[in-house]
Amino acid sequence: MIGSWLSLFSCISLAQNNFQINELCQVNIEQQQKVQVPSHLEIPEGGWQPVTLPDNWKNNWPKYNGGAWYKIRWGWSCRDNIRLAEPIVFGIDYLNSAGAVFLNDDLLWSDQNLQEPLSKSWNVPRYWILPIAGLKQTDNELLIYVRGYSFQGAGLGRIEFHNVIANDQHYSKKIWDRRTLFQINMILSGTIGVISLIIWLFRRSETTFGWLALSSLLWILFISNILTTENFPFPSSIWASKANLIFFILYMHCFCLYLIRFLKQKFQRLERGLIGVTALFSVFIIASSLEYLEAVLSVAFVSYVLLYISCVLYVSYWAIKTRNGEYLFLMLCLWGILLCVIIDLIILGRTAVSEFSPLSPYTSPIIILFVVLIMGTRLNRNIKKIEKFNTQLESKVRQVSADLNKSLSDQHKLELDNVRLQERINLSHELHDGLGGSIVRSMILVDQSTENISNRQFLSMLKLLRDDLRQIIDSGSSIDNKVPETPVIWIAPVRYRFTQLLEEMDIAVEWSFPKVWQREPTALQCLTLIRVVEESLTNIIKHSQATKVSVSMEYTQPHQLTLKIQDNGVGFNPEMVQKNGMSIGMRSMKMRIERMGGMLDIQSVKGNTCVHVVMELYQP
C-alpha cells in the first residue's frame, strides 16, 4: 500500500532533461519512451510512445497489469570541449514493482524475481557508477524493464545523474527518509510491544497493555512492507498487498481498543460490532478479485482512517471532560500524529516524491515518549502508594505487636491463675477422695470400737493417714508411676483397708477382678479408678445402711474396662444430689472419669445402688 501511495503522487514531480555533473559538464536527456511487453525477454521494434518521468501507469495505462520497457537516450557535454574525467552516477528514485536495468545493451542490475512473486524495488532507491571510458558522448541508451500492477501504482520513478560526491549525499538522505526512519520506527514499536506484553503477562487485569502490545506487533507487520524487498512468504504481489492491508485494519482496530481501554471505558455492543466489521472487511479483501481489489482496498483504508479519527475525537472529548492529566497528554500526542500526517499529505501534494522528507515516521518516538512518561508517572504514583502503605503497615505492626504482647502477658497471667485454680481443685478432690475417706474410716473404727484403742493401733491409723497424704502429694507425678502387674495386685491395698471395716459393720463384701490385664490402663487411669472405689465404699459406709456390697471389674471389649460398685442400701436420688450440689465426692468422681475420657453412670433405688464406670483404653 505504501508503495502505491508513493507512486500515486509521483506524477506531481517535474520532468528534468539536464543534470549538472560538475561546474562545466552536464548530462542531456535526448529521448524518453516506453512500450508494453508480455515478457522481459522481448524488446519490440515499434509501439514506443513518449513518456515523462516519473511515470505512473494509472495516468495513461489504467488497469494495465504486466511488463513495460522504458528507453532513455542521453549524452554528456562539457563547455570548451573539456574532457569529462570523473564517472557519472545514474540513479533511479524507485521502480515499481520489479525490474532490470541495461546500459548500451549490457545488464547493470536485475531484481531477483521478475515473475510472481515479484520482487519489490519501489522502496529502495538505486544508483550505479558509470565509468566514463564505457560511455559515449552522445547516443547512450538506458533500457529499464518494469513489471507490476496498475492499481499498485506501477511505473518508473524519477531518474537522476550526479557525480559520486553529490550522489552519496543525495542517496544517504533518501535511505534515511525511506528506510532508516522506518527501521527505527520498527525497533521502537517492538520495544513498546515487548514492554507492554511483559506488563500484561504479569498483570492480566491491565488489558490496556495487552491491546498496546498486539497493536505494536500489527504495526510492525504493516510497516515491514516498506523494508522487505521480496514478497515471501506470500505467493504473489496481490496476496502480499491483501495481507498488508489486513495488518493495517487489524492494527487500527487494536489501537482504537487500546485508546478506549486507556480511558477505562468499555462499549461491549460497539466493540462486538467493530469485530464483526473487521472480520467482514478481511473476508472481502481476501475474496476480492483483481478487478475490484483496488476499490476494496481504498474503502477499507479510508474507513479505518476515519475510525482512528473518531477515536481521537472521543479521546479529546473525554480528556477535556474529565480534565485528567494523562488523558490530556494522550490527546496532545494523538493530535500531534494527525498533524504530522496532514502536513505530509500537503507537502507531498506540492513536492516531488524524490525531494519529500516525511514527518510521519517520527510519530513513533512521540508514542514512545507518551508511554514512557505515562508509565513513569504511574510508577511514581504506585511507589508513593507503596511507601505510604509501608509506613501505615509499619505503624500498624508496631501497634499490633504491642497489643499482642499485652494479650500474651494477660493470657500468661490467666493461664497461671487457671493452673493454680486447677491445682487447688485437684488438691481438694484428692484430699476429699483420699485423705477424707481415710479419716472417715478411722472415725468409724474409733466409733465402732468397744474398747480403748491402744497406742499401737492409734499409731497405725496415723501412719495410714500419713501414707494417704503422701499419696496425694505424689499423685501429680502419677504419670510416671508403674501400673501394678495384675488387677488383683492393683486393688489389694484398697481391698485390705475396707474389708475389715465392712465386716466389723456386718456388711458382706464380694470382690471380683480379672487375674491379668487384657489391655493395660495408664497410671492415671488406675489412680482414677481407685479413687472411685474409695469414694463409693466410703459413701456406702456413711449413708447406705447396706448389708451387702459387690465390687467388680471386667473387660466388656478388648479396649474397654468396666468397673461396678453395687450395694443393697436405702438408695438416694442421684439427680437431686447432683443438682443441689450436696455431694463433692460425686462431682469429683465424675470430673476424674471425664478427664480420662471415660463415662460415669450412677443408678440408685431402694435396695440397689450401682456406680458404673466405663473406661476406654486406647493406648497400645
Secondary structure by P-SEA (a helix, b strand, c coil): caaaaaaaacccbbbbccccccccbbbbbcccbbbbbcccccccccbbbbbccccccccccccccccbbbbbbbcccccccccccbbbbbbbccccccbbbbcccccccccccccccbbbcccbbbbbbbbcccccccbbbbbbbbbbcccccccccccccccaaaaaaaaaaaaaaccaaaaaaaaaaaaaaaaaaaaaaaccccaaaaaaaaaaaaaaaaacccccccccccccaaaaaaaaaaaaaaaaaaaaaaaaaaaccccaaaaaaaaaaaaaaaaaaaaccccaaaaaaaaaaaaaaaaaaaaaaaaaaaaaaaccaaaaaaaaaaaaaaaaaaaaaaaaaccccccccccccaaaaaaaaaaaaaaaaaaaaaaaaaaaaaaaaaaaaaaaaaaaaaaaaaaaaaaaaaaaaaaaaaaaaaaaaaaaaaaaaaaaaaaaccccccaaaaaaaaaaaaaaaaaaaaccccccccccccccccaaaaaaacaaaaaaacbbbbbbbbccccccccaaaaaaaaaaaaaaaaaaaccccccbbbbbcccccccbbbbbbbbbcccccaaaaaaacccaaaaaaaaaaaaacbbbbbbbccccccbbbbbbbccc
